[in-house]
């Protein structure tokens, strides 16, 4: 499986490099290329609540982005970026995905100096191509963030997101019930903080609350069936698994650390604890660990 991931890597990086070369001909004041590669582990990929339906797996991850930035004034910046990402799983290959997207980010500082507040507005769109058809489709996100650096070492911010995901394929299994399980809406708020321990080590934490559509994949279950508004077969986890869409609230706590290896690269570790309470008393929990090597130019 991991050999397949490595074969696909050149296509992902080539797409981002092409955008970078095209952008370099413009009048941007700053150009950047970022490449991340690493591994992730998730102990509840199915987002199931019954122990017998919980499935865990590890994946190779690859991300690449090229960005061009413009200084609009002494307090305003605009950044446009093109991104490619891939995840390639060891066991559950239906979750393998290649995504291509773009982001526009506007930043405004309310004054001059290191410790003045700032505002960030961002819009992102991407198209995800999964090995599992029911997960294919575009997604969009809008984000607003207000932050401040309180010292040379500590910064904090809070913000809000709205996300919309469209399911390209409708594969219903119950008459009168949609099969677009991964056509999702959600909104969230978050607060985060970061601290520079020294010139090389940065640590941070984030708390997020999201309300909206969630998806759980389980074997046929009446309790989740009666509170779901979309259902589709999910052979990614087995011939008897079904994906159910239902409303829920997800609380996520993340901690992260970044260690600079040199001026252009770092080693990053992110741990996330996610808890979801959904309709009908359905609840589940998952943990995710992501180890990344990041390189910037």
Secondary structure by P-SEA (a helix, b strand, c coil): caaaaaaaaaaaaaaaaaaaaaaaaccccccbbbbbbbbbbbccccccccccccccbbbbbbbbbbbccccccccbbbbbbcccbbbbbcccccccccccbbbbbbbbbccccccccbbbbbcccbbbbbcccccbbbbbbbbbbbbbbcccccccccbbbbbbbbbcbbbbcccccccccccccccccccccccccccccccbbbbbbbbcbbbbbbcccaaaaaaccbbbbcccccccbbbbbbbbbbbbbbbbbbbbcccccbbbbbbbbbbbbbcccccccbbbbbbbccccc
